[in-house]
Amino acid sequence: MLPEYSGKLMVHRILPEVVNLNNNELPIDPSISLATTSVVGDGVECTISFAAQSVAPFNVGDTIVVADTDNASFNGIQTVSDCTTTTVKFLSVTVATSGTQGTVSTNLVGSIGIQLEGANSVGQTPQQTTAVTMTTNTDSPWCQFSNNAYRVNTIEISNSSIYNIWHCSATSWQYTQTEDDR
């Protein structure tokens, strides 16, 4: 970022270019929302029915959001145990039928951790570490840092989800050069 690697940077913000991916590493449309036609729990699984889709809208292991059913134990974030073109199932100990139909939608909004480290030489242990968490669907994707000035700045991007997949194709840095060693 600096000519001849010749100074120190004070990093202010980092913008990771992050996109959610599905199991086939294709961009996800996080806006899938289906009106339910029935919601039934048998004490082992909850089965939610909806209008026929051309393909199963969810995969086993995906997390979904169930909303607006009159049985609160069905509502919330659930993990898919089975899905067809007309139903989706998740584990539930509730035995009930929901009288009010609601919606079932994707919960593909992940979050990533951005860790910024700074040191004055490559062989030196980082002297400062700052971590920030960012959701992948944010309207404000800049990660703000209050980092002191270092010659070697690195970032680590990670997450702990086993369900949400993401890809970071680039990062943009906002920084100020605080020292010129040429």
C-alpha positions in Angstrom: 0.0 0.0 0.0 3.0 2.3 0.5 5.8 2.7 -2.0 8.7 0.5 -1.1 7.0 -0.6 2.1 8.5 2.4 3.7 6.4 3.7 6.5 3.8 3.2 9.1 0.0 3.1 8.6 -2.8 4.0 10.9 -5.7 1.9 9.8 -9.0 3.6 10.2 -11.5 1.3 8.5 -11.6 -1.9 6.4 -14.3 -2.8 3.9 -14.4 -6.5 3.2 -16.2 -7.4 0.0 -18.2 -10.4 1.4 -21.0 -12.4 -0.3 -23.1 -15.2 1.2 -22.8 -18.5 -0.7 -24.7 -21.7 -0.7 -23.3 -25.3 -0.5 -22.6 -25.1 -4.3 -20.6 -21.9 -3.8 -23.2 -19.9 -5.7 -24.4 -16.5 -4.5 -27.6 -16.8 -2.3 -30.8 -14.8 -2.7 -31.5 -14.2 1.0 -35.0 -13.0 0.2 -36.8 -16.4 0.0 -40.0 -16.1 2.0 -42.9 -18.5 1.7 -46.4 -18.2 3.1 -47.1 -21.4 5.1 -50.3 -23.4 4.5 -50.0 -25.5 7.6 -47.7 -25.9 10.6 -47.9 -29.2 12.5 -45.8 -30.6 15.3 -45.9 -34.3 16.2 -43.5 -34.3 19.1 -40.5 -35.2 17.1 -40.6 -32.9 14.1 -42.5 -29.9 13.0 -43.7 -30.0 9.3 -44.4 -26.7 7.6 -46.3 -26.9 4.3 -46.2 -24.2 1.6 -47.2 -23.8 -2.1 -45.2 -26.1 -4.5 -41.8 -24.7 -5.6 -39.8 -25.8 -8.7 -37.0 -27.0 -6.4 -36.7 -27.6 -2.7 -36.0 -24.1 -1.3 -33.9 -25.2 1.7 -31.2 -27.8 2.3 -30.8 -30.1 5.3 -28.7 -28.2 7.8 -29.8 -24.7 6.6 -31.2 -22.4 9.2 -34.6 -20.9 8.5 -36.8 -18.3 10.2 -40.4 -19.3 11.1 -42.5 -16.3 11.9 -46.1 -15.3 12.7 -47.5 -18.7 13.7 -49.7 -18.7 16.8 -47.6 -21.3 18.6 -44.5 -19.5 19.9 -42.5 -22.8 20.1 -42.6 -23.0 16.2 -41.4 -19.4 15.7 -37.8 -18.5 15.5 -34.6 -19.8 14.0 -34.8 -23.5 13.2 -32.4 -26.0 11.6 -33.8 -27.9 8.6 -34.0 -31.7 9.0 -35.7 -32.4 5.7 -37.1 -30.4 2.8 -39.2 -31.1 -0.3 -40.8 -28.8 -2.9 -43.8 -28.5 -0.6 -42.6 -29.0 3.0 -39.8 -28.2 5.3 -39.2 -30.0 8.6 -37.2 -29.3 11.8 -36.9 -31.1 15.1 -39.5 -30.0 17.7 -40.9 -31.6 20.8 -44.1 -29.7 20.4 -47.3 -31.5 19.7 -49.6 -28.9 18.1 -51.2 -27.5 15.0 -50.8 -23.8 14.4 -54.1 -22.1 13.7 -52.5 -19.0 12.3 -50.3 -19.6 9.3 -47.2 -17.6 9.0 -44.0 -17.5 6.9 -40.9 -19.5 6.6 -37.8 -17.8 5.1 -34.1 -18.1 4.7 -31.8 -17.2 7.5 -28.7 -16.9 5.4 -27.4 -13.8 7.0 -24.1 -14.8 8.5 -21.5 -12.7 10.4 -17.8 -12.6 10.1 -15.1 -11.6 12.4 -12.5 -9.1 11.2 -9.3 -9.1 13.3 -6.6 -6.4 12.7 -3.1 -7.0 13.9 -0.2 -4.6 13.9 3.6 -5.0 14.4 6.7 -3.0 13.4 8.4 -6.0 11.7 7.5 -9.2 10.1 9.2 -11.3 12.8 7.6 -9.4 15.7 4.6 -10.7 17.6 1.6 -8.4 16.9 1.5 -5.6 19.4 -2.1 -4.8 19.0 -5.1 -6.9 18.1 -8.6 -5.5 17.5 -11.6 -7.6 16.6 -14.8 -6.4 15.0 -17.9 -8.5 14.1 -19.9 -7.6 10.9 -23.1 -9.2 9.5 -22.9 -10.1 5.9 -26.0 -8.1 4.9 -25.2 -4.8 6.7 -26.0 -1.4 5.2 -22.7 -0.2 6.8 -20.0 -2.7 5.8 -17.0 -0.6 6.9 -15.3 -2.1 10.0 -14.1 0.8 12.2 -10.7 0.4 13.9 -8.7 2.6 16.4 -5.4 1.1 15.5 -2.1 2.7 16.4 0.4 3.1 13.6 2.4 0.0 12.5 4.6 -1.0 9.6 3.1 -4.5 9.2 -0.7 -4.6 9.3 -2.6 -7.9 8.7 -6.2 -8.9 8.8 -7.8 -12.2 9.6 -11.4 -12.8 8.4 -13.3 -15.7 10.0 -16.6 -17.0 11.2 -17.7 -19.9 13.5 -20.9 -21.0 11.6 -21.1 -24.4 10.1 -24.2 -23.4 8.1 -23.4 -20.0 6.5 -20.8 -19.9 3.8 -19.2 -16.7 2.6 -16.5 -15.5 0.2 -14.4 -12.4 0.5 -13.1 -11.4 -2.9 -11.3 -8.1 -1.8 -10.8 -5.6 0.9 -10.6 -1.9 0.8 -8.6 0.0 3.4 -8.9 3.5 4.7 -5.7 4.6 6.3 -3.3 7.4 7.0 0.5 7.2 6.5 2.0 8.3 9.8 5.7 7.8 9.1 7.8 7.8 5.9 11.1 5.8 6.4 12.6 6.4 2.9 
